[in-house]
Amino acid sequence: VRQILRDASSAHDIDYELLQALIATESGFNASAVSPKGAIGLMQLMPDTARRYGVDTDRHGALERKLTDPKVNIRAGTRYLRDLINMFPGQIELALAAYNAGEGAVMRAGNQIPNYKETQNYVKRILAFFPRTEHPFDARLVGASPALQALKVVSP
């Protein structure tokens, strides 16, 4: 899936290593992974989210089957992540929290990481795989933001 990730990274201006860290955390690079809540594929997309990004059942196959295709899954998941990064500019941890818990949960938490252990651990895990202090896709994010400091995740 390296080339698919490179293409998605370039097309949506998201760091390649961040995409790798997200997929490692979401599915462990298992394209056929299905979560207990129904998220599917490498980037663990919920069917409703996939539909928002143009993936649906059609003559080419069922939505669930399409989401096990790395190219389809990574394209839709990367577009979703880009929208979340745009929604929470300069706060990658909030974009990641929204990817896990939903953007509504982050907004209801006052644009903070929701007080869900799973989401807090999720953000920590991805940032452990992706330890940067300066993010190439958002120059405003330098060092640990207050939300990251609250989680005690500080990049070296």
N, C-alpha and C positions, 0 to 999 in steps of 0.2 A: 504493500500500500504506500510505499515511500513516494512514488511519483504522483499518486493521487493526492497525497498530503502536500507535496510541494506545489502542485497546481492550485489546490484550494488555498494554501497559504498565500500564494502570489495573487490569486484572483480577489481575495477578500482582505488582503493586507493584515494577516494575522501571523504572528511568529510561528514558524514550523515546529519549534520545540514546545511551544504552548499547546499546539494541537496534539503532539505526541503525548504530552503529559496528561491532557484531558482524556484521550483515548485509553491510555494505560490505566487511569483511575476508573473510567467508566466501564470498560469491558475487558481490560487486560489483552486487547487486540484480538478478541474473539468476535468475528463478524456475525456469528449466529447467536450471540448472547441475547437472552431475553430476561429482563428483571422481573421480580415478583409483581411489580406494578404495571408491567406491560411495555417497558421501554425496550427497544430493539436495536441490535447491531453495534457496530464499533463505537459510535458516539451516543448510543443508548437514547434514541429519539422516541418520544411518545408518538403514537399514530396521529393524534390531533395536531401536534407540533409539526410533524412531517407534512400533513395536509396544508398547513399554513405556508409551507415552502415548496408547494407544487408536487408533492409525492402523493399519489392516490392510486386506487385500484383502477385498472383500465384493461384494454385488450392485451397488454403486455404482461399482466400479472397482478396478483394481489398486493396491496400496500405492504403487508407484513413480509412477504417474500422479497419485495423490492428493497426493503430496509436492511436486508442481510447482504445486499450487494454493496461492497465497500465504496464504490464510486458514487452511488446514489446517496448512501448514508452520510459520507463525508461532505458531499456537496451541500446537502440540506443542513447538516449539523453545523458546518462552518458558516453558512449564511445566517443561521440562528445566532451563533456566538458573535458574529460581527454586529448584528442588530443589538445584542445585549451590551457589547462594548460601546457602541454608539449611545445607548440609553444611559449608561453610567460612565461618562468620559472621565478618564484619569483614575478610575477605581476598578482595576481589573478584578479585584477580589469580589466586588459586588456583581460584576458580570458573571463570574464563576458561580457565586451563590445563586444568582438568578437561573443559571443553566441547570443547577441541581434542584432548587426549590420552586422555581418559577419567578418571573419578574414581579408578579403581584405580591408574593411573600416578602420580597426585598422592599418593595414600596410600602407595604403595611408595617414593616419594621422600621419605618422612618428613614429609608435608604441606608440601612445598615445590614450587616449579615444577620439573618434571622436567628433567633435563639433556638435553633434546632441542632442538636448534637451532630446528626448526620451531615448537615450542611456545613457546619463549622469544621468538622473533620475532613470533609470533602475539599474545602478550600485549602486547608493546611496540606493535605496530601498532594494536590496539584502543584502548589507553590514549592513543596519540597522537591518535586521532580523538576520544577522550573524556577530555580533560584536566581532571580535577576533583581537588580536594584534600579535599573533603567530599562524601560520597555520600548523597543524600537517602534511599536505601533502607537505609542502615546508618550511623547516626550515629557508631558506634565507629570507623569508618575515616576518620581525619583525617590528612592528610599521607601520606607514603610509608611503607609497611610495610617490615620488613626484607627480605622477598622482593623487593619493588619496588626497594629500594635496591641489592640484589645485582645486579639487572638494569640498574641505573643509569637507571631510569625515575622521574623525580621531577617531579611536576606543578608548574607555576608557582604 
